[in-house]
Amino acid sequence: MPRPDAAMPGPLRAPPAAGERRRKQRRGRPPRAVAAALTSQIVEAAMHCFLDDGYAATSLERVASLAGVSKRTLYARFRDKPALFAAAVAALIDHWRARYPEPGRTPPDLASALAAAGAQMLAVGLSPDGLALFRLLVAEGGRVPDLPRILAGAGAGVDIERVGALLAAHGIAEPGLLAEQFQCLAVTAPQLRALGLGLPMDAPARAAWLRRSVATILAAARAP
């Protein structure tokens, strides 16, 4: 029998309380899902700032504040404003692209396929975000460093590629050139009107404009 004054083993270390565990988690790297959510939060805030305030007036400090994160957290993901702008544009284009019909649902005849693609392009281009991005690029494109590379990397040419693939599948020569002309004809002119450079188009006027745009491209495609 041990003596009363013998040293007794101390109690086992109690597990850390929930609050302590959370503090330790905060000191280390956040879990992958939390990190991804923070990145999405920052990109969404940046998208709103760029579209609402313009490129020049948007600061990384303002984006961090709107996203509810520290500047350190933002800079850990995006080294500068051009990188953040590229991510915001890519997210916006990915959102639009997700609404495009699957390739298997494309009408088989070229005229109907072009009309369907043009209608989707018009819907995106004349949406509030589409017009805001178009206005930003027209007004401040010269202030955005390496803008062509940013737009290409973000997938800004996806509409031209899609229409070019339609034209190529029907054996049309110079499909890329005609696809770019189709976008300018079917979408850019209505956008400029929507921004005040001409009378805005109502739904019947847009439908008639799109029909004539399709007819013009088809006539050009069939010209010798």
C-alpha positions as CSV (number, residue, x, y, z in Angstrom):
1,M,0.0,0.0,0.0
2,P,1.6,3.3,-1.0
3,R,2.4,5.9,1.6
4,P,0.0,8.8,1.9
5,D,2.7,11.2,1.0
6,A,3.9,9.3,-2.1
7,A,3.7,11.2,-5.4
8,M,0.5,10.3,-7.2
9,P,0.4,10.4,-11.0
10,G,-1.0,13.6,-12.3
11,P,-4.3,13.7,-14.2
12,L,-4.3,13.1,-18.0
13,R,-4.2,16.3,-20.1
14,A,-7.7,17.3,-20.8
15,P,-8.6,17.7,-24.6
16,P,-8.5,21.4,-25.7
17,A,-11.8,23.2,-25.5
18,A,-13.7,24.0,-28.7
19,G,-12.7,27.6,-28.6
20,E,-9.0,26.7,-28.3
21,R,-9.3,24.3,-31.2
22,R,-10.8,27.0,-33.3
23,R,-8.0,29.4,-32.4
24,K,-5.4,26.9,-33.4
25,Q,-7.2,26.3,-36.7
26,R,-7.2,30.1,-37.4
27,R,-3.5,30.3,-36.7
28,G,-2.8,27.6,-39.4
29,R,-3.8,27.3,-43.0
30,P,-7.6,27.3,-43.5
31,P,-9.2,24.1,-44.8
32,R,-9.3,23.8,-48.5
33,A,-13.1,24.3,-48.7
34,V,-12.8,27.4,-46.6
35,A,-10.0,28.8,-48.7
36,A,-11.9,28.2,-51.9
37,A,-15.0,29.9,-50.4
38,L,-12.8,32.9,-49.4
39,T,-11.4,33.2,-52.9
40,S,-14.9,33.1,-54.5
41,Q,-16.0,35.7,-52.0
42,I,-13.2,38.0,-53.0
43,V,-13.8,37.5,-56.7
44,E,-17.5,38.2,-56.4
45,A,-16.8,41.4,-54.4
46,A,-14.2,42.4,-57.1
47,M,-16.7,41.8,-59.8
48,H,-19.2,44.2,-58.2
49,C,-16.6,46.8,-57.6
50,F,-15.2,46.7,-61.2
51,L,-18.6,46.8,-62.8
52,D,-20.1,49.4,-60.6
53,D,-17.1,51.8,-60.1
54,G,-14.9,51.0,-63.0
55,Y,-11.3,49.8,-63.2
56,A,-9.4,52.9,-62.2
57,A,-11.7,53.7,-59.2
58,T,-11.5,50.2,-57.7
59,S,-8.9,49.6,-55.1
60,L,-7.8,46.3,-53.5
61,E,-8.6,47.8,-50.1
62,R,-12.2,48.5,-51.2
63,V,-12.5,44.9,-52.5
64,A,-11.1,43.4,-49.3
65,S,-13.5,45.5,-47.2
66,L,-16.5,44.5,-49.4
67,A,-15.5,40.8,-49.2
68,G,-15.1,41.0,-45.5
69,V,-11.4,39.8,-45.6
70,S,-8.1,41.3,-44.6
71,K,-5.8,42.8,-47.3
72,R,-3.3,40.1,-46.3
73,T,-5.9,37.4,-47.2
74,L,-6.6,39.1,-50.6
75,Y,-2.9,39.6,-51.5
76,A,-2.2,35.9,-50.6
77,R,-4.5,35.0,-53.6
78,F,-4.1,37.9,-56.0
79,R,-0.8,39.7,-56.4
80,D,-2.2,42.9,-58.0
81,K,-5.3,44.6,-59.5
82,P,-4.8,43.2,-63.0
83,A,-4.7,39.6,-61.6
84,L,-7.9,40.3,-59.6
85,F,-9.6,41.9,-62.6
86,A,-8.7,38.8,-64.8
87,A,-10.3,36.5,-62.1
88,A,-13.4,38.6,-62.0
89,V,-13.9,38.7,-65.7
90,A,-13.2,34.9,-66.0
91,A,-15.9,34.3,-63.3
92,L,-18.4,36.5,-65.1
93,I,-17.8,34.7,-68.4
94,D,-18.0,31.3,-66.8
95,H,-21.3,32.3,-65.3
96,W,-22.6,33.2,-68.8
97,R,-21.1,30.2,-70.5
98,A,-22.9,27.8,-68.0
99,R,-26.2,29.0,-69.5
100,Y,-25.2,28.1,-73.1
101,P,-27.1,25.1,-74.6
102,E,-25.2,21.8,-74.9
103,P,-23.7,21.1,-78.3
104,G,-26.1,18.2,-78.9
105,R,-29.0,20.6,-78.7
106,T,-27.8,22.9,-81.5
107,P,-30.2,23.1,-84.4
108,P,-28.8,21.1,-87.4
109,D,-29.4,23.8,-90.1
110,L,-26.9,26.7,-90.1
111,A,-29.4,29.5,-90.2
112,S,-31.3,28.2,-87.1
113,A,-28.0,27.5,-85.3
114,L,-26.7,31.0,-85.9
115,A,-30.0,32.5,-84.8
116,A,-30.0,30.5,-81.6
117,A,-26.3,31.5,-80.9
118,G,-27.0,35.1,-81.7
119,A,-30.0,35.2,-79.4
120,Q,-27.9,33.9,-76.5
121,M,-25.1,36.4,-77.3
122,L,-27.6,39.3,-77.3
123,A,-29.2,38.2,-74.0
124,V,-25.7,38.2,-72.4
125,G,-24.5,41.3,-74.1
126,L,-27.6,43.4,-73.2
127,S,-27.8,42.1,-69.6
128,P,-26.9,44.6,-66.9
129,D,-23.6,42.9,-66.2
130,G,-22.9,42.5,-69.9
131,L,-23.5,46.2,-70.6
132,A,-21.4,47.2,-67.5
133,L,-18.5,45.1,-68.7
134,F,-18.8,46.5,-72.2
135,R,-18.9,50.1,-70.9
136,L,-15.9,49.4,-68.7
137,L,-13.8,48.0,-71.6
138,V,-14.8,50.8,-74.0
139,A,-14.2,53.6,-71.4
140,E,-11.2,52.3,-69.5
141,G,-9.6,49.5,-71.7
142,G,-6.5,51.6,-72.1
143,R,-5.9,51.7,-68.4
144,V,-6.0,47.9,-67.9
145,P,-2.5,46.4,-68.3
146,D,-2.3,43.7,-70.9
147,L,-6.0,43.7,-71.5
148,P,-6.0,41.4,-74.6
149,R,-4.2,38.7,-72.7
150,I,-6.6,39.0,-69.8
151,L,-9.6,38.8,-72.0
152,A,-8.2,35.8,-74.0
153,G,-7.3,34.0,-70.8
154,A,-10.8,34.7,-69.3
155,G,-12.5,33.1,-72.3
156,A,-13.9,36.3,-73.8
157,G,-13.7,34.8,-77.3
158,V,-15.9,31.8,-76.5
159,D,-18.8,33.2,-78.5
160,I,-16.6,33.7,-81.6
161,E,-15.2,30.2,-81.2
162,R,-18.6,28.7,-80.9
163,V,-20.0,30.5,-84.0
164,G,-16.7,29.7,-85.8
165,A,-17.2,26.0,-85.0
166,L,-20.7,26.1,-86.4
167,L,-19.6,27.7,-89.6
168,A,-16.7,25.3,-90.0
169,A,-18.9,22.3,-89.4
170,H,-21.0,23.5,-92.4
171,G,-17.9,23.8,-94.6
172,I,-17.8,27.6,-94.6
173,A,-14.5,29.2,-95.6
174,E,-12.8,31.6,-93.1
175,P,-15.1,30.6,-90.2
176,G,-13.2,32.6,-87.6
177,L,-13.3,35.9,-89.5
178,L,-17.1,35.5,-90.2
179,A,-17.7,34.6,-86.6
180,E,-16.1,37.8,-85.4
181,Q,-18.0,39.8,-87.9
182,F,-21.2,38.1,-86.8
183,Q,-20.6,39.1,-83.2
184,C,-19.9,42.7,-84.2
185,L,-22.9,42.9,-86.3
186,A,-25.4,41.0,-84.1
187,V,-24.3,42.2,-80.7
188,T,-22.0,45.2,-80.7
189,A,-24.3,47.6,-82.5
190,P,-27.3,46.8,-80.1
191,Q,-25.0,47.3,-77.2
192,L,-23.8,50.7,-78.4
193,R,-27.5,51.7,-78.8
194,A,-28.3,50.5,-75.3
195,L,-25.5,52.7,-74.0
196,G,-27.0,55.8,-75.7
197,L,-25.3,55.8,-79.0
198,G,-28.5,55.6,-81.0
199,L,-32.1,54.6,-80.2
200,P,-32.3,51.5,-78.0
201,M,-34.0,48.5,-79.5
202,D,-37.1,46.9,-78.1
203,A,-37.7,43.1,-78.4
204,P,-39.3,43.2,-81.9
205,A,-36.5,45.5,-83.1
206,R,-33.8,43.1,-81.7
207,A,-35.5,40.1,-83.3
208,A,-35.5,41.8,-86.7
209,W,-31.9,43.0,-86.2
210,L,-30.8,39.4,-85.5
211,R,-32.6,38.0,-88.5
212,R,-30.9,40.5,-90.8
213,S,-27.5,39.8,-89.1
214,V,-27.9,36.0,-89.8
215,A,-29.0,36.7,-93.4
216,T,-26.0,39.0,-93.9
217,I,-23.5,36.5,-92.6
218,L,-25.0,33.6,-94.6
219,A,-24.9,35.7,-97.8
220,A,-21.2,36.5,-97.1
221,A,-20.5,32.9,-96.4
222,R,-22.0,31.8,-99.7
223,A,-20.3,34.6,-101.8
224,P,-17.6,33.3,-104.2
